[in-house]
Amino acid sequence: MAENPDRPTPVEEFVKRAEILASGAEHRIPSWLRPGDPESRLPVLTALIVAIALQLAIPKSYTVVPRWPLIALEVLLVVVLVGINPLRLSRQTTFGRWASYLLLAAITVDNALSAVVLDIRILSGEVSNQAAVLLGSGAAIYITNVIVFGIWYWELDRGGPFVRREGARPYPDFMFPQMTERELAPPDWRPEFLDYLYVSFTNVVAFSPTDTMPMARWAKAMMTVQSIVSFTTLALVIARAVNVLG
């Protein structure tokens, strides 16, 4: 019996099935692993401006380095970063990346040193007896700690916002619930700055991860350091303020 010449061969059938499967492969890949649109500059810029303003709110007696030269350096770095990517984070440069790291390192070190000085002066009894000044200084350090570590997490997770946008790194440093429970998020969901800021906030409030788990060792180490700075500052400031008010 002659074979039907119009019937595809087994190889052709296999290729056809493979094409059908491949045609929907893009939709099977999670949105946070697919290339996406550039992220907005405005949320991060607003957070940086708030962090710099809070540094000015810390009294000179609780600082180590001169205030205005440091603030001038930070403002200059912010201007450079905005010049590279004014509204959308679409242009990645080596200079911009290292400028971001230098800016964050300056704020982080200054805020951590201010926390250490404040803690030492509280323990030694040299701190101000004005509860408003004490609480205000502690709050400035505490909020700056939340902001700067939130930006660090955003800058480093899976290589930073530019690499995440390309979907080049499949292994997350932070596992958000939307990554494992895809039905709980829109089809185009991907972590952005406010998600990392929330992670930073919950870490200093609960002193541990909540809904988002750190996967990389550097993320666990940074969250540990952030919790230590926040816990010591919060505990000593509140204890001293209660003593002053009492």
Order of alpha helices (4+ residues) and beta strands (2+ residues): alpha-alpha-alpha-alpha-alpha-alpha-alpha-beta-alpha-alpha-beta-alpha
